[in-house]
Amino acid sequence: MTEIGDMTPADREKIREELYPETALDALARWDRGESVFTVEMGGLGPGYEQVIHIMAFEIIRKWGARKDDILELPTDERFDALAGAVSSEIMQKIGGPSGAQMGAAVSLAWITIDRGWREAIKDPAVKDRLIQVQKGFPSLEGES
């Protein structure tokens, strides 16, 4: 095992790429594989609340992540609805009917990471104290006796 002091710049870059994906689509790929993704806490009300926000954000990225220019072509007042519309009613039911605040946070996170890139957005000094990890496979006791 390589000790931290013995790490080469290439070792550090590999870790950085794994922990902080370059683009929103790279982060989505990690999420879809069930891997942890460093992100920004958006709600501040606990892990379950945060999971709902991130589920929706990743669904928005899934639909719009490669279509940034399509969003920018929409009139400003139509962008939120277009982004929010990426979350299907089936997903909304599965996650328990999220609040408007959760949807707003999800749209904000998705758009900022699509627009600026995942790594750049989450390494912004303004959010450095709000970094967390999320993954698709949220712990649950469902099905256990």
N, C-alpha and C positions, 0 to 999 in steps of 0.2 A: 504494500500500500504506500502511495506517495504521501509524504508528510507535507503539511501546508507550506512550510518553509522551503521545501524541495520542489514545489510546483513550478513548472515552466509557464511562460506566458501562454503557450498553446493549451496547457492543462486548465489554466484559469479561464481562457476563452471558451473552452468546451463546457465548463460548468456554467459560465454566464449564459451561453446559448441555451442550455437545458433549463436553467432556472427562469430566464427571462426571454421567452420566444421573441423573435424579431417582429413578426407581423401578427395581426389578429387571427389570420388564417392558420399560422403556425401554432398559436395558442389553442385554437379550436381543434387542431389535429391531436395535440397532447390531451386535451379534454376528452375527445372521442376515444382515445386509447386507454382512458382511465388513469392517466398520469396526473400528478399534481401540477398546478400552474400557479405561479406567483401572480398576484393581482392586487387590486386596491379594494379595501373595505369600503362599501358604499352606503350601508344602512346604519351600522353601529348598534344594531339591536340583537346581535347574537348569530350563531352559525346557521340556524335554520332559515332565518330571515335573509341572511346573506346568500345561502344556497339558492333560494328562489330567484334572487336578483341575477345571479350568475347563470343559472339555467336559461333564463330569458335572454340575457346578453349573448350567450353563445348561440342561441337560435337566431337572433338578429344577425350575428356575424355570419352564421351559416348561409343566410339568404343574401345579405348585402355586402359581405366582406370582399368580394371580388367585383363589386358593382358601385364603388364609391362615386364614380362620375354620374351614374344614374340618379343617385340621391341628390347630388349637387345641382342637377338639372331641374329638380322639382322646386316649385315656389317654397320659400322658407317656411311658410305656415302649413305646408303639407308634409314636411319631412318627418316630424315626430310620428304622425299617424302611419306613414309608410314604414318607418322602422319598427314601430310597435306592432304593426300588422304581420310581422314575420313570425310572431309567436302564435301558434295554432290554438284553437279553442280546446283541442284535446290536451295539449300541454298545460294550458291554463287550468283545466279541470284537475289534472294530475298533481299540480303543485298547490292546489287548494284555493284558487281564486286570489291572485296577488292583489295587493293594494295599488292605488294609483302612484303612491310614492315609490313602491318597488319597481313599477314599470318605468317611471321617470328615471330612476337610478340605472336600470338596465339599458335603457335607450342611451343615456348619457355615456355609460361605460363603453357600450358597443361602438357608438359613433366616434368617441375620442380615440379608441384603439384602432378603428378602421382608418380614421383620418391621419393620425400621427404615427401609427405603428404601435404594437403592444409594448415592446421594450421601452421605447421613448416615453410613452404615456405613463407606464408604471414606475419609471425611474425619475419622474418629475419631482424635484425637491418639494413641491407643494404637497405631495402625498406620501412622502417618505416615512411618516409615522403611522400610516394606515395600510402597510403591506401585510397581506395574509396569503395563505395557500388554500386553494379549492381543488376539488376533483369531482368528477361525475358521480362516482360511487360513494355517496354520502352514507355514513354509518346509520344503521337502523336495526331495531329489534323485531321488526315485522317478520312474522313467520316462525319466530322462536317461541318455545313454550317455557 
